[in-house]
Each structure stands twice: as C-alpha cells, then as structure tokens.
Amino acid sequence: MLIARDMETTLEEQLKFLSSRPIVKGRVKEFESYYKKYIHLLQKDPSCFKSLCITDIIGIRIVCPFFEDLAIVEKSLKANFTVIEVERKGSNYSFKEFGYESIHFLIKIPQALLEKREDCGLEVVEIQIRTILQDAWAEVEHELVYKAAFTPFDEPMKRKLAALNASLSLADTIFQEVRTYQRRLNGELGKRRDSFFKKIEASIDTPLFIHEGSNKSLQDCHKEIPGNLSPLDKACQELLESNSIDELLLTALRAHNEHQFTEAIALYTAILNMEPENAIASLIYKHRGMASFAQSQYDDAILDFTRSVELDRKSYKAVYFRGIVRTVLQRYLDAIEDFTLSLKINPYQAFCYYRRGQAYYHLDDLPQALADCEIALALEPNSEPIGRFKKLLLHKLSS
C-alpha cells in the first residue's frame, strides 16, 4: 500500500505540468480478487502453474480529460520509467463491438522506492491511462461483464451497449475538437491583442515620451497599420454561406491578425447579421471596433465599442478601448469618463489607471495623473512604461 501511494505521488508530480490535471488513483489488489484472477488464469492454461505471475497487484489509473492528454502521459511514462510492456486495450474492436479502450503500461518499480520501503515482493506496477469517459465505461462494463458469472445478452442488448460505447467515444472526440478550437481561438486572440496594443503604444505612448514639447498632435505621431483591401476570397465566401459562427470568428481573427482588416470587418459584420445572442454580439462589435481602430477609422471604432457596451454592461474592455480612441482624438475629458467607468466595472486594471493618468497629464492635472500612476504601479510594479511615466511626472512637478 505504501508503494502504491508513493507511485501516486511520483506520477502526480511528473504530470503537474499539464494544465488539465489528470486524476491519479492507486489501489492494491485485494486477496479475493487476486485469488479469482489466479484461478481464472489457471483455468485458461493449466500448464502455466509454475510461471504464473499476477502483474497488477499494484495498479495505478491515470484519468485524463482529453484524448490529447493520453499521448502526453504516455510519453512521460516512457521518459521516466523502465517500461516492460505496453498494451492498447480495445484497439482491435470492430465498429460493431463494445468494450472499453485503455492503454496499459507495465513498468518497473523505481529502485529508490524499493529501497525506501524495503523488499515488498513486487517488481512491477500496472498503469492504465484513460479519458474520463473511457474510465466511466470501464467501471460499468467491469460490473456488467467481467464480474458477472454469465452474460445473458441477446443481440438487441449487445447493440444497445455498442451504441452506448459509440456515443461515449463520439463525446470524447467532440470534447477534443472543442479543446482544439479553443486553443486555436485563444492563439488568434493573443496575436490580435498584441497587434492592438502596439497600435495603442504608437498612438499614445510614443508621442508622450518622444515628441514631448513638439506641436505634433497624437494623430500625427502614429502610423496607420496597413491593411489588405482585397475582396473576400472564395474560401471566406463559402464560410459566409455555412452559417458557422465559430469558423467565421476564427477566420475573421486570423484575417485581423494578418492585417487584412477589410476582410476581417466583413466577416465580423457577417456574424452580426446572423443576429447572435447579446453576449456574442457584444464581443464581435468589440473585435470589429479594434479592426476599425487599426485602420484609424476612429468614428467607426467608437460606434462599435459603444454598441458592445450597450449589449453587455460589464464589458469593461470595450469601455476602456473607447477611452483609448478618445485619447487619440484628444478628447481627454471623454476619455477620462470612459476609463473611470471601466475601472468602476473592474478596478484591477493597471493600464486603465495609466491611460487615465495620461489623459489627466494632457489636461495639466499633474497631481491627479501622479495619483493614477501610483495606483497603476501598485498593480503592475514591474511595468516599464508606467515607471517611465512616473519619472516624467516627477520631473514635471519638480520643474
């Protein structure tokens, strides 16, 4: 039992890098179960009496949320343990058959654990890797089939079990597809944020720090991000006809990240024309506003950010983005109003305090600008641009 617990702890430590933490469960085979298996193996092959070896006295089960995790866990086991055998249960089933799928590893108990717990009479541990749904099926099947003295299943019953197993397999596949889509979507969103923030820095920060004292306006000091003005290609036209919001959004974000703003705006507009629910529409208006901002179409951006907030009163980012546009347009009082509203919804935004402080700076309210800067630094003490802004303020106040 102690070695089983040690193995659990070791595996949990080795797999903690996975964001979707697998469940690691260990058990030691009870004598009655051991005896039944021993007799069962003898009945199958009486000649194996002397060489008979039960290898799953200690069993560890690793249960993963997604298909993709199985390969990662398998790779980790091969890298960290001496693997004696790998068996892929259920891989030979036809589509008409039912039965659980699982990857079974037979590994050597690490020498350090054997020395720690002294001689336990065992050398190997069986490790099973499954998804959550594979594990659920295996538990039920074990009771219905493996433990039963006989299985009086007629053909209709077998078909029902096969259909149920197929449904669970399909659910696993769909869960993985959703997971993959989320990863692609988050990747595109991350790229889009980076591009948007660079535009903000070029429009607001660069004029503040480099062109301080010049007569250039904020709008004069930044360059518009060049966009691809080509019409929608054939693939996008087909997407528009498919009515798939998920695929349209992913394609729109990809176009957005590749600076194909005209195409991105057209796709965002197509999604809005589908009249999605308010939360989705609010998100799409926000994205479209960001694309318009990238092209310096500030009035369009303000309209979209405003519509986003109207559909979702908690959309603090849309309010913040509207404040950014108004800062670029040198409408500082309006920008301060937006930043204040955004902070009312979510007060833990360092850069919202920073941007509001910049707006106060342009209105020559240096004490209020410094107050906002101090709060921003308290939230993001290692921020280089906020630190630079504080130095600029202190210099101005002391001169």
C-alpha positions as CSV (number, residue, x, y, z in Angstrom):
1,M,0.0,0.0,0.0
2,L,2.8,2.4,0.8
3,I,4.5,1.8,-2.6
4,A,1.1,2.4,-4.3
5,R,0.9,5.8,-2.5
6,D,4.5,6.6,-3.4
7,M,3.8,5.8,-7.0
8,E,0.7,8.1,-7.0
9,T,2.7,11.0,-5.6
10,T,5.5,10.4,-8.1
11,L,3.1,10.4,-11.0
12,E,1.2,13.4,-9.8
13,E,4.5,15.3,-9.5
14,Q,5.6,14.3,-13.0
15,L,2.3,15.3,-14.6
16,K,1.7,18.6,-12.9
17,F,2.8,20.4,-16.0
18,L,-0.4,19.5,-17.7
19,S,-3.0,22.3,-17.5
20,S,-5.8,19.8,-17.4
21,R,-4.6,17.9,-14.4
22,P,-5.1,14.1,-14.7
23,I,-6.6,12.2,-11.8
24,V,-4.2,9.6,-10.4
25,K,-5.7,6.8,-8.5
26,G,-3.9,3.8,-7.0
27,R,-5.0,0.6,-5.5
28,V,-3.6,-2.7,-4.1
29,K,-5.5,-5.8,-5.3
30,E,-7.4,-7.5,-2.5
31,F,-6.7,-11.1,-1.8
32,E,-10.2,-12.3,-3.0
33,S,-9.7,-10.6,-6.3
34,Y,-6.2,-11.8,-6.6
35,Y,-7.3,-15.4,-6.0
36,K,-10.1,-15.3,-8.5
37,K,-7.8,-14.0,-11.2
38,Y,-5.2,-16.6,-10.3
39,I,-7.8,-19.4,-10.7
40,H,-9.1,-17.8,-13.9
41,L,-5.6,-17.8,-15.5
42,L,-5.1,-21.4,-14.4
43,Q,-8.3,-22.5,-16.0
44,K,-7.3,-20.9,-19.3
45,D,-3.9,-22.5,-19.2
46,P,-3.2,-25.2,-16.5
47,S,0.4,-25.6,-17.8
48,C,1.4,-22.1,-16.6
49,F,1.2,-23.2,-12.9
50,K,4.9,-22.6,-12.2
51,S,5.4,-19.5,-14.3
52,L,2.1,-17.7,-13.5
53,C,2.6,-14.1,-12.4
54,I,0.0,-11.6,-11.5
55,T,1.3,-8.2,-12.6
56,D,-1.4,-5.9,-11.4
57,I,-1.2,-6.4,-7.7
58,I,-0.4,-2.7,-7.6
59,G,-2.5,-0.8,-10.1
60,I,-2.4,2.9,-10.9
61,R,-5.0,4.6,-13.1
62,I,-4.4,7.9,-14.8
63,V,-7.6,9.5,-15.9
64,C,-7.3,12.4,-18.4
65,P,-10.0,14.9,-19.5
66,F,-9.0,14.9,-23.2
67,F,-7.7,12.5,-25.9
68,E,-4.6,14.6,-26.5
69,D,-3.5,14.2,-22.9
70,L,-3.2,10.4,-23.3
71,A,-0.2,10.7,-25.7
72,I,1.5,13.3,-23.4
73,V,1.1,11.0,-20.4
74,E,2.4,8.0,-22.4
75,K,5.4,10.0,-23.5
76,S,6.1,11.0,-19.8
77,L,5.9,7.4,-18.6
78,K,8.3,6.2,-21.3
79,A,10.8,9.0,-20.4
80,N,10.7,8.5,-16.6
81,F,10.3,4.7,-16.0
82,T,11.6,1.4,-17.3
83,V,8.7,0.2,-19.4
84,I,8.3,-3.6,-19.7
85,E,5.2,-3.8,-21.8
86,V,2.6,-1.6,-23.4
87,E,-0.9,-2.9,-24.3
88,R,-3.6,-1.0,-26.1
89,K,-6.8,-2.5,-24.9
90,G,-9.8,-2.2,-27.3
91,S,-7.7,-1.2,-30.3
92,N,-8.7,-4.3,-32.1
93,Y,-12.5,-3.9,-31.7
94,S,-14.6,-3.5,-34.8
95,F,-17.2,-0.8,-35.0
96,K,-19.9,-3.4,-34.2
97,E,-18.3,-4.4,-30.9
98,F,-18.4,-2.9,-27.5
99,G,-15.6,-2.8,-24.9
100,Y,-13.5,-0.2,-23.1
101,E,-10.4,1.3,-24.5
102,S,-7.4,1.9,-22.4
103,I,-3.6,2.0,-22.6
104,H,-1.9,-0.4,-20.1
105,F,1.7,0.1,-19.1
106,L,3.7,-2.5,-17.1
107,I,6.6,-0.6,-15.5
108,K,9.4,-1.5,-13.1
109,I,9.0,0.0,-9.6
110,P,11.8,2.6,-9.3
111,Q,14.7,1.3,-7.3
112,A,14.6,4.3,-4.9
113,L,11.1,3.3,-3.8
114,L,12.0,-0.3,-3.3
115,E,14.9,0.7,-1.1
116,K,12.7,3.2,0.8
117,R,10.0,0.6,1.5
118,E,12.4,-2.4,1.7
119,D,11.5,-5.7,-0.1
120,C,7.8,-5.9,-0.9
121,G,8.0,-9.0,-3.1
122,L,7.0,-7.0,-6.1
123,E,8.9,-5.6,-9.0
124,V,6.3,-4.2,-11.3
125,V,3.3,-1.8,-11.3
126,E,0.5,-1.7,-13.9
127,I,-0.6,1.8,-15.0
128,Q,-3.7,2.4,-17.0
129,I,-4.3,5.6,-19.0
130,R,-7.8,6.5,-20.0
131,T,-10.0,9.5,-20.6
132,I,-12.8,10.3,-18.1
133,L,-15.4,8.8,-20.4
134,Q,-13.3,5.7,-21.1
135,D,-12.9,5.2,-17.4
136,A,-16.7,5.6,-16.8
137,W,-17.4,3.0,-19.4
138,A,-14.7,0.6,-18.0
139,E,-16.2,0.8,-14.5
140,V,-19.7,-0.1,-15.6
141,E,-18.5,-2.7,-18.1
142,H,-16.4,-4.3,-15.3
143,E,-19.6,-4.8,-13.2
144,L,-21.8,-6.0,-16.1
145,V,-19.4,-8.3,-17.9
146,Y,-16.2,-9.1,-16.2
147,K,-17.6,-9.7,-12.7
148,A,-20.7,-11.5,-13.9
149,A,-20.9,-15.3,-13.7
150,F,-22.6,-15.3,-17.1
151,T,-23.7,-12.6,-19.6
152,P,-27.1,-13.3,-21.0
153,F,-27.0,-10.5,-23.5
154,D,-29.1,-11.1,-26.6
155,E,-28.3,-9.3,-29.9
156,P,-30.6,-6.2,-29.2
157,M,-28.9,-5.7,-25.8
158,K,-25.4,-6.0,-27.4
159,R,-26.4,-3.5,-30.0
160,K,-27.5,-1.1,-27.2
161,L,-24.2,-1.5,-25.4
162,A,-22.3,-0.9,-28.6
163,A,-24.4,2.2,-29.3
164,L,-23.7,3.5,-25.8
165,N,-20.0,2.9,-26.2
166,A,-20.0,4.6,-29.6
167,S,-21.8,7.6,-28.0
168,L,-19.1,7.9,-25.3
169,S,-16.4,7.6,-28.0
170,L,-18.1,10.3,-30.0
171,A,-18.4,12.5,-26.9
172,D,-14.6,12.1,-26.3
173,T,-13.9,13.1,-29.9
174,I,-16.2,16.2,-29.7
175,F,-14.6,17.3,-26.4
176,Q,-11.2,17.1,-28.1
177,E,-12.5,19.1,-31.1
178,V,-13.8,21.8,-28.8
179,R,-10.5,21.8,-26.9
180,T,-8.5,22.2,-30.2
181,Y,-10.9,25.0,-31.3
182,Q,-10.4,26.9,-28.0
183,R,-6.6,26.6,-28.4
184,R,-6.7,28.0,-31.9
185,L,-9.1,30.7,-30.9
186,N,-7.0,31.8,-27.9
187,G,-3.9,31.8,-30.1
188,E,-5.6,34.2,-32.6
189,L,-6.9,36.3,-29.8
190,G,-3.4,36.6,-28.3
191,K,-2.0,37.8,-31.6
192,R,-4.8,40.2,-32.1
193,R,-4.2,41.7,-28.6
194,D,-0.5,42.2,-29.3
195,S,-1.2,44.0,-32.5
196,F,-3.8,46.2,-30.9
197,F,-1.6,47.1,-28.0
198,K,1.2,48.0,-30.4
199,K,-1.1,50.4,-32.2
200,I,-2.0,52.0,-28.8
201,E,1.6,52.4,-27.9
202,A,2.3,54.0,-31.3
203,S,-0.7,56.3,-31.0
204,I,-0.3,57.4,-27.4
205,D,2.9,56.4,-25.7
206,T,5.3,57.3,-28.5
207,P,4.0,60.9,-28.8
208,L,4.1,61.3,-25.0
209,F,7.7,60.2,-24.4
210,I,9.4,61.0,-27.7
211,H,7.5,64.1,-29.1
212,E,7.0,65.8,-25.7
213,G,7.1,69.6,-26.3
214,S,6.5,69.4,-30.1
215,N,3.5,70.7,-31.8
216,K,2.5,67.4,-33.3
217,S,-0.9,66.0,-32.4
218,L,-1.3,62.5,-31.3
219,Q,-2.9,61.6,-34.6
220,D,0.1,62.9,-36.5
221,C,2.5,60.8,-34.5
222,H,1.4,57.4,-35.3
223,K,1.3,55.4,-38.5
224,E,-1.8,53.6,-39.6
225,I,-1.3,49.9,-39.8
226,P,-1.5,49.0,-43.5
227,G,-4.5,46.8,-44.4
228,N,-5.2,44.4,-47.2
229,L,-8.0,45.9,-49.2
230,S,-8.6,42.8,-51.3
231,P,-12.2,41.5,-51.5
232,L,-13.2,38.3,-49.7
233,D,-11.7,35.2,-51.2
234,K,-13.6,32.2,-52.3
235,A,-13.0,30.3,-49.0
236,C,-14.4,33.2,-47.0
237,Q,-17.5,33.4,-49.3
238,E,-18.1,29.7,-48.6
239,L,-17.8,30.3,-44.9
240,L,-20.4,33.0,-45.1
241,E,-22.8,30.5,-46.6
242,S,-22.0,27.9,-44.0
243,N,-23.6,30.0,-41.1
244,S,-20.9,28.7,-38.7
245,I,-20.2,31.4,-36.2
246,D,-17.3,29.6,-34.7
247,E,-15.5,29.1,-38.0
248,L,-16.3,32.7,-39.2
249,L,-14.9,34.1,-36.0
250,L,-11.7,32.1,-36.2
251,T,-11.3,33.2,-39.8
252,A,-12.1,36.8,-39.0
253,L,-9.5,36.8,-36.2
254,R,-6.9,35.3,-38.5
255,A,-7.6,37.9,-41.1
256,H,-7.4,40.6,-38.4
257,N,-4.0,39.3,-37.2
258,E,-2.7,39.3,-40.8
259,H,-3.7,43.0,-41.1
260,Q,-6.5,42.1,-43.7
261,F,-8.8,44.5,-41.9
262,T,-11.3,44.9,-44.7
263,E,-11.8,41.2,-44.8
264,A,-12.0,40.9,-41.0
265,I,-14.6,43.7,-40.8
266,A,-16.7,42.0,-43.5
267,L,-16.6,38.7,-41.6
268,Y,-17.4,40.4,-38.2
269,T,-20.3,42.1,-40.0
270,A,-21.5,38.8,-41.4
271,I,-21.6,37.3,-37.9
272,L,-23.5,40.3,-36.6
273,N,-26.0,39.9,-39.5
274,M,-26.8,36.4,-38.1
275,E,-28.2,38.2,-35.0
276,P,-26.3,36.2,-32.4
277,E,-27.2,36.5,-28.7
278,N,-26.2,39.7,-26.9
279,A,-23.0,38.4,-25.3
280,I,-21.6,37.1,-28.6
281,A,-22.7,40.3,-30.5
282,S,-21.0,42.4,-27.8
283,L,-17.8,40.5,-28.4
284,I,-18.0,40.8,-32.2
285,Y,-18.7,44.6,-32.0
286,K,-15.6,44.9,-29.8
287,H,-13.4,43.0,-32.3
288,R,-14.8,45.0,-35.2
289,G,-14.1,48.2,-33.3
290,M,-10.5,47.1,-32.8
291,A,-10.1,46.4,-36.6
292,S,-11.5,49.9,-37.4
293,F,-9.1,51.4,-34.8
294,A,-6.2,49.7,-36.6
295,Q,-7.2,51.4,-39.8
296,S,-7.6,54.8,-38.0
297,Q,-11.3,54.7,-38.6
298,Y,-11.9,56.2,-35.2
299,D,-15.6,57.2,-35.5
300,D,-16.5,53.7,-36.6
301,A,-14.4,52.2,-33.7
302,I,-16.2,54.4,-31.2
303,L,-19.6,53.4,-32.5
304,D,-18.7,49.7,-32.3
305,F,-17.3,49.9,-28.8
306,T,-20.4,51.8,-27.7
307,R,-22.6,49.2,-29.2
308,S,-20.6,46.5,-27.4
309,V,-21.2,48.2,-24.0
310,E,-24.9,48.6,-24.7
311,L,-25.2,44.9,-25.3
312,D,-23.1,44.0,-22.3
313,R,-22.9,46.5,-19.4
314,K,-20.0,44.5,-17.9
315,S,-17.8,44.9,-21.0
316,Y,-15.1,47.0,-19.2
317,K,-12.6,46.3,-22.0
318,A,-14.9,47.9,-24.6
319,V,-15.3,51.0,-22.4
320,Y,-11.5,51.1,-22.0
321,F,-10.9,50.8,-25.7
322,R,-13.4,53.6,-26.4
323,G,-11.4,55.7,-24.0
324,I,-8.2,54.8,-25.9
325,V,-9.8,56.1,-29.2
326,R,-11.0,59.3,-27.5
327,T,-7.5,59.8,-26.1
328,V,-6.0,59.6,-29.7
329,L,-8.7,62.1,-30.8
330,Q,-7.5,64.3,-27.8
331,R,-11.0,64.2,-26.3
332,Y,-9.4,63.8,-22.9
333,L,-12.5,64.6,-20.7
334,D,-14.5,62.0,-22.6
335,A,-11.6,59.5,-22.3
336,I,-11.4,60.1,-18.5
337,E,-15.1,59.4,-18.3
338,D,-14.6,56.1,-20.1
339,F,-11.6,55.0,-18.1
340,T,-13.4,55.8,-14.9
341,L,-16.4,53.7,-16.0
342,S,-14.2,50.8,-17.0
343,L,-12.5,51.0,-13.5
344,K,-15.9,51.0,-11.8
345,I,-16.7,47.7,-13.5
346,N,-13.2,46.2,-12.9
347,P,-10.9,48.2,-10.6
348,Y,-7.9,45.9,-11.1
349,Q,-6.7,47.3,-14.4
350,A,-3.2,48.8,-14.1
351,F,-3.2,50.1,-17.7
352,C,-6.6,51.7,-17.3
353,Y,-5.2,53.8,-14.4
354,Y,-2.1,54.5,-16.5
355,R,-4.2,55.7,-19.5
356,R,-6.4,57.8,-17.3
357,G,-3.3,59.3,-15.8
358,Q,-2.0,60.2,-19.2
359,A,-5.3,61.9,-20.0
360,Y,-5.0,64.0,-16.8
361,Y,-1.5,64.8,-17.8
362,H,-2.6,66.3,-21.1
363,L,-5.1,68.4,-19.2
364,D,-2.2,69.6,-17.0
365,D,-3.7,68.0,-13.9
366,L,-0.3,66.5,-12.8
367,P,-1.3,65.6,-9.2
368,Q,-4.2,63.5,-10.4
369,A,-2.1,62.0,-13.1
370,L,0.6,61.0,-10.5
371,A,-2.1,59.5,-8.2
372,D,-3.4,57.3,-11.0
373,C,0.2,56.4,-11.9
374,E,0.9,55.3,-8.3
375,I,-2.1,53.0,-8.3
376,A,-1.1,51.6,-11.7
377,L,2.4,50.8,-10.3
378,A,0.9,49.2,-7.2
379,L,-0.9,46.8,-9.5
380,E,2.0,46.4,-12.0
381,P,5.2,47.3,-10.1
382,N,7.5,46.0,-12.9
383,S,5.8,47.8,-15.8
384,E,8.5,49.7,-17.7
385,P,6.1,52.2,-19.5
386,I,4.3,53.1,-16.2
387,G,7.6,53.6,-14.5
388,R,8.7,55.9,-17.3
389,F,5.5,57.9,-17.0
390,K,6.1,58.3,-13.2
391,K,9.6,59.7,-13.9
392,L,8.2,62.1,-16.4
393,L,5.5,63.3,-13.9
394,L,8.0,63.8,-11.1
395,H,10.3,65.7,-13.5
396,K,7.4,68.0,-14.5
397,L,6.2,68.5,-10.9
398,S,9.7,69.4,-9.7
399,S,10.5,71.8,-12.5
